[in-house]
Amino acid sequence: MRRALAVASVVATSVAAGLLGFAGTASADPSADDWYQLRMCESTNQYDINTGNGYYGAYQFDLSTWQSVGGSGRPDQASPEEQDYRALTLYRQRGWEPWVCARLVGLSDDGDAGSGVAPPVPGNQGGSGGGSEGSGSGGGSDSGGGEAAGGAPEWPGRTYAQGDYSEDLKAWQKQMGSRGYDLTGTGYFGPKTEAAVLDLQTKAGLNVVGYIGPKTWAAAWSDAASGGGSASGGGSGSAGGGGGYTPPTADSCSLGAAIAPAWPGRQFVEGDTDAQLQCFQKQLATRGYGLIGTGFYGPNTKTAVVDFQTKQGINPSGIVGPKTWAAAWEGN
């Protein structure tokens, strides 16, 4: 009897293991923070973004890639959960290779990258909340759902950064206005809102990142960040102690300025990927070149650089050196 039970147990265990393997469970997938940093770089974490450049949604799928992982319609019109799932499917097929931003952010493949194992359930990328905003001391729990501590309305389920507009954002701005910040509840995340966010995060002991995640949302109603203050203050939009990717802005890149920002100290050639290259590309875009600041030096960037160098009287080598860098801002 004992021998029969032992054999039956072994068989059952083997069958269960076979079923789990067939279901495609993974040993490890990228963390929610990894996915959040990727989305911030690709789309500033906007699931509904469509800039007209042929790439859509939070993960900037083109249509052929979206369809190759089972997507239908347009990615920006799919739910966040659907986009998360398709991104994880693509990662399981090809690792981080399809995303230039993965190299900018510094993400590395894990054991599931390129495994070809289809996710059995919607992906674990953490939805639109994501991020490591509250990892600093005093941040409290980041759990969602229901009414937040301090009487805050329910977290809307997405992160807000400068340039965003949302009806839900109006409530947060009005609450901050009641605390002495110069906000009226327009729903637009502009410089005043960012300054208020930075000041609130400093006072609440959160990572000073400049975007509104679930903890910063709740902190607007919490006594832990009492004191208010002018929204004209606040520090920079850097990630403070939390690290991570901060998308370049017109101000951080000095777009349109008469003086070029400091030379990065390295030349850029075709095939390079670098965060500082984004500012150069964005500056050339202000001069009429069709570049959007991906940080990847591809054929379009080389064509623009060679043309720009020719017009500036610089050797048209296609290499972005100190002279070409400076000329992008200071040249004729």
C-alpha positions as CSV (number, residue, x, y, z in Angstrom):
1,M,0.0,0.0,0.0
2,R,2.8,2.4,1.0
3,R,4.7,1.6,-2.2
4,A,1.6,2.1,-4.3
5,L,0.9,5.5,-2.7
6,A,4.6,6.6,-3.2
7,V,4.4,5.7,-6.9
8,A,1.1,7.5,-7.3
9,S,2.7,10.6,-5.6
10,V,5.6,10.6,-7.9
11,V,3.4,10.3,-11.0
12,A,1.1,13.1,-9.7
13,T,4.1,15.3,-9.1
14,S,5.5,14.6,-12.6
15,V,2.2,15.4,-14.2
16,A,1.8,18.6,-12.3
17,A,5.3,19.7,-13.2
18,G,4.5,18.9,-16.8
19,L,1.4,20.9,-16.8
20,L,3.1,23.9,-15.2
21,G,5.9,23.7,-17.8
22,F,3.3,23.6,-20.6
23,A,1.4,26.6,-19.1
24,G,4.6,28.7,-19.6
25,T,5.2,30.0,-16.1
26,A,8.4,32.0,-15.9
27,S,11.1,32.0,-13.3
28,A,11.6,35.7,-13.3
29,D,10.3,38.7,-15.3
30,P,11.5,42.3,-15.2
31,S,10.3,44.2,-12.1
32,A,7.5,46.8,-12.1
33,D,10.2,49.5,-11.7
34,D,12.1,48.3,-14.8
35,W,8.9,48.5,-16.8
36,Y,8.0,51.8,-15.4
37,Q,11.4,53.3,-16.3
38,L,11.0,51.9,-19.8
39,R,7.6,53.5,-20.2
40,M,8.8,56.8,-18.8
41,C,11.5,56.9,-21.4
42,E,9.4,55.6,-24.3
43,S,6.2,57.6,-23.7
44,T,6.4,59.4,-20.4
45,N,4.2,56.6,-19.2
46,Q,1.2,57.6,-21.4
47,Y,-0.8,54.6,-22.5
48,D,-3.0,56.6,-24.9
49,I,-0.2,58.5,-26.6
50,N,-0.2,58.9,-30.4
51,T,2.3,61.5,-31.7
52,G,1.7,60.6,-35.4
53,N,5.2,59.0,-35.9
54,G,4.0,55.5,-36.4
55,Y,4.6,54.4,-32.8
56,Y,1.8,54.0,-30.3
57,G,1.0,53.6,-26.6
58,A,3.1,53.4,-23.5
59,Y,5.6,51.0,-25.0
60,Q,5.7,52.7,-28.5
61,F,4.8,49.7,-30.5
62,D,4.6,50.0,-34.3
63,L,1.7,48.2,-35.8
64,S,3.6,45.3,-37.3
65,T,5.3,44.4,-34.0
66,W,2.0,44.9,-32.1
67,Q,0.3,42.4,-34.4
68,S,3.2,40.0,-34.2
69,V,2.5,39.6,-30.4
70,G,-1.3,39.1,-30.9
71,G,-2.4,42.7,-30.7
72,S,-5.3,44.0,-32.8
73,G,-6.3,47.6,-33.6
74,R,-3.9,50.3,-32.4
75,P,-1.8,49.9,-29.3
76,D,-2.8,53.4,-27.9
77,Q,-6.5,52.4,-28.1
78,A,-5.9,49.2,-26.1
79,S,-6.2,49.0,-22.3
80,P,-3.1,49.4,-20.1
81,E,-3.4,45.8,-19.1
82,E,-3.4,44.7,-22.8
83,Q,-0.4,46.8,-23.6
84,D,1.4,45.5,-20.5
85,Y,0.7,41.9,-21.6
86,R,1.8,42.4,-25.2
87,A,5.0,44.1,-24.0
88,L,5.8,41.2,-21.7
89,T,5.1,38.8,-24.6
90,L,7.6,40.7,-26.8
91,Y,10.1,40.6,-24.0
92,R,9.7,36.9,-23.7
93,Q,10.4,36.7,-27.4
94,R,13.3,39.1,-27.9
95,G,14.3,40.5,-24.5
96,W,14.9,44.3,-24.3
97,E,16.3,44.4,-27.9
98,P,13.2,46.0,-29.5
99,W,13.4,49.1,-27.2
100,V,16.1,51.7,-27.6
101,C,15.1,53.1,-24.3
102,A,16.0,49.9,-22.5
103,R,19.6,50.7,-23.3
104,L,19.2,54.4,-22.3
105,V,17.7,53.3,-18.9
106,G,20.3,50.6,-18.5
107,L,18.1,47.5,-18.3
108,S,19.5,44.0,-18.6
109,D,17.9,40.8,-19.9
110,D,17.1,38.1,-17.3
111,G,16.5,34.4,-17.7
112,D,13.1,34.8,-19.4
113,A,14.4,37.2,-22.1
114,G,14.0,35.6,-25.5
115,S,12.7,32.4,-23.9
116,G,9.8,32.3,-26.3
117,V,7.4,31.2,-23.5
118,A,4.1,33.0,-23.8
119,P,2.8,34.6,-20.6
120,P,-0.1,32.5,-19.3
121,V,-1.8,35.5,-17.6
122,P,-1.6,39.3,-18.2
123,G,1.9,40.6,-17.5
124,N,3.3,41.7,-14.1
125,Q,4.6,45.1,-15.2
126,G,2.7,46.8,-12.5
127,G,0.2,48.8,-14.6
128,S,0.4,52.6,-15.0
129,G,1.3,53.2,-11.3
130,G,4.6,51.5,-11.2
131,G,7.8,53.2,-10.3
132,S,9.8,53.6,-7.1
133,E,8.4,56.9,-6.0
134,G,7.8,55.9,-2.4
135,S,10.9,53.9,-1.7
136,G,12.3,56.6,0.6
137,S,11.8,56.5,4.3
138,G,8.5,57.7,5.6
139,G,6.7,56.9,2.3
140,G,4.3,54.4,3.7
141,S,2.5,51.6,1.8
142,D,1.9,52.0,-1.9
143,S,-1.2,49.7,-2.0
144,G,-4.1,50.9,-4.1
145,G,-7.8,50.6,-4.1
146,G,-10.4,52.3,-1.9
147,E,-9.9,55.6,-0.2
148,A,-6.3,56.6,0.6
149,A,-5.1,57.5,4.1
150,G,-6.0,61.1,5.1
151,G,-9.3,61.1,3.2
152,A,-7.7,61.3,-0.3
153,P,-10.0,60.3,-3.2
154,E,-9.2,57.0,-4.9
155,W,-6.0,56.9,-6.8
156,P,-6.9,57.3,-10.5
157,G,-4.5,54.5,-11.5
158,R,-2.0,56.3,-13.7
159,T,1.1,58.4,-13.1
160,Y,1.1,62.1,-14.0
161,A,4.2,64.0,-15.3
162,Q,4.8,67.4,-16.8
163,G,2.8,67.9,-20.0
164,D,0.0,65.6,-19.0
165,Y,-3.7,66.6,-18.9
166,S,-6.4,64.8,-17.0
167,E,-9.8,65.6,-15.5
168,D,-8.7,63.5,-12.4
169,L,-5.7,65.7,-11.9
170,K,-7.9,68.7,-11.2
171,A,-8.9,67.3,-7.8
172,W,-5.3,66.9,-6.8
173,Q,-4.4,70.5,-7.9
174,K,-7.4,72.0,-6.1
175,Q,-6.4,70.1,-2.9
176,M,-2.9,71.5,-3.2
177,G,-4.4,75.0,-3.8
178,S,-6.2,74.7,-0.5
179,R,-2.8,74.0,1.2
180,G,-1.3,77.3,0.0
181,Y,0.1,76.3,-3.4
182,D,-0.6,78.5,-6.4
183,L,-2.7,75.9,-8.2
184,T,-6.4,76.3,-9.3
185,G,-7.3,72.9,-10.8
186,T,-6.8,73.3,-14.5
187,G,-6.1,69.6,-15.1
188,Y,-2.8,70.5,-16.9
189,F,0.5,69.4,-15.4
190,G,2.6,72.5,-16.1
191,P,5.7,74.0,-14.4
192,K,3.7,75.3,-11.4
193,T,2.3,71.8,-10.7
194,E,5.7,70.3,-11.0
195,A,7.2,72.8,-8.5
196,A,4.3,72.0,-6.1
197,V,5.0,68.2,-6.6
198,L,8.7,68.6,-5.8
199,D,8.0,70.7,-2.7
200,L,5.3,68.3,-1.4
201,Q,7.5,65.2,-2.0
202,T,10.4,66.9,-0.1
203,K,8.1,67.7,2.9
204,A,6.4,64.3,2.9
205,G,9.7,62.4,2.9
206,L,9.1,60.8,-0.6
207,N,11.6,60.5,-3.3
208,V,11.8,63.9,-5.1
209,V,11.0,62.8,-8.6
210,G,8.6,65.4,-9.9
211,Y,5.8,63.1,-11.0
212,I,2.6,62.2,-9.2
213,G,2.5,58.6,-8.2
214,P,0.1,57.0,-5.7
215,K,2.0,58.2,-2.7
216,T,2.3,61.8,-3.9
217,W,-1.4,61.7,-4.7
218,A,-2.3,60.6,-1.2
219,A,0.2,63.0,0.4
220,A,-1.8,66.0,-0.9
221,W,-4.5,65.0,1.7
222,S,-2.1,63.9,4.4
223,D,-1.0,65.8,7.5
224,A,2.5,64.3,7.1
225,A,3.3,66.9,4.5
226,S,1.8,70.0,6.2
227,G,3.2,73.4,5.7
228,G,2.2,74.2,2.1
229,G,4.5,76.7,0.5
230,S,4.8,78.5,-2.7
231,A,4.8,76.5,-5.9
232,S,7.4,78.7,-7.3
233,G,10.1,77.0,-5.2
234,G,11.2,73.4,-5.3
235,G,14.3,71.7,-6.7
236,S,15.1,70.1,-10.0
237,G,13.1,67.4,-11.7
238,S,15.8,64.8,-11.1
239,A,15.1,61.6,-9.4
240,G,16.8,62.5,-6.2
241,G,17.7,59.5,-4.1
242,G,15.4,57.3,-6.0
243,G,17.4,57.1,-9.3
244,G,15.8,56.1,-12.5
245,Y,15.1,57.7,-15.8
246,T,14.1,61.4,-16.1
247,P,12.8,62.3,-19.6
248,P,14.6,65.2,-21.2
249,T,12.6,68.4,-21.3
250,A,12.9,71.7,-23.3
251,D,14.5,73.3,-20.2
252,S,16.9,70.5,-19.4
253,C,18.1,70.4,-23.0
254,S,18.2,74.2,-23.3
255,L,16.2,74.0,-26.5
256,G,16.4,77.2,-28.5
257,A,19.0,78.7,-26.2
258,A,21.8,80.9,-27.7
259,I,24.4,79.0,-25.8
260,A,24.9,75.2,-26.1
261,P,24.8,73.1,-23.0
262,A,28.1,71.5,-21.9
263,W,29.7,69.1,-24.4
264,P,29.1,65.5,-23.1
265,G,32.7,64.6,-23.6
266,R,32.2,61.9,-26.1
267,Q,31.6,61.7,-29.9
268,F,28.5,60.1,-31.3
269,V,28.4,58.0,-34.4
270,E,25.9,55.9,-36.2
271,G,24.8,53.0,-34.0
272,D,25.3,54.8,-30.7
273,T,22.7,55.0,-28.0
274,D,23.0,57.6,-25.3
275,A,20.7,59.7,-23.2
276,Q,22.6,62.9,-23.9
277,L,22.1,62.4,-27.7
278,Q,18.4,63.0,-27.1
279,C,19.0,66.7,-26.5
280,F,21.1,67.1,-29.6
281,Q,18.4,65.4,-31.7
282,K,15.7,67.5,-30.1
283,Q,17.7,70.7,-30.8
284,L,18.1,69.8,-34.5
285,A,14.4,69.2,-34.6
286,T,13.9,72.9,-33.6
287,R,15.9,73.7,-36.7
288,G,13.6,71.8,-39.0
289,Y,15.1,68.3,-39.0
290,G,12.7,65.4,-38.6
291,L,14.2,64.0,-35.4
292,I,12.3,63.3,-32.2
293,G,15.0,62.6,-29.6
294,T,15.1,58.8,-29.3
295,G,18.7,58.8,-28.1
296,F,19.6,56.3,-30.9
297,Y,21.9,57.4,-33.7
298,G,20.3,55.8,-36.7
299,P,20.3,56.6,-40.5
300,N,17.8,59.5,-40.1
301,T,20.1,61.2,-37.5
302,K,23.1,60.7,-39.7
303,T,21.4,62.3,-42.7
304,A,20.4,65.2,-40.6
305,V,23.9,65.6,-39.1
306,V,25.7,65.5,-42.5
307,D,23.3,68.0,-43.9
308,F,23.6,70.3,-40.9
309,Q,27.5,70.0,-40.9
310,T,27.5,70.9,-44.6
311,K,25.4,74.0,-44.1
312,Q,27.5,75.1,-41.1
313,G,30.8,74.7,-42.9
314,I,31.9,71.8,-40.7
315,N,33.5,68.7,-42.2
316,P,30.4,66.5,-43.1
317,S,31.7,63.4,-41.4
318,G,28.5,62.5,-39.7
319,I,30.3,62.4,-36.4
320,V,28.8,64.6,-33.6
321,G,31.9,66.1,-32.1
322,P,32.2,69.3,-30.0
323,K,31.9,71.6,-33.0
324,T,28.8,70.0,-34.3
325,W,27.3,69.8,-30.8
326,A,27.9,73.5,-30.2
327,A,26.7,74.5,-33.7
328,A,23.3,72.9,-33.1
329,W,22.6,75.7,-30.6
330,E,25.0,78.4,-31.6
331,G,25.3,78.0,-35.4
332,N,23.6,80.0,-38.2
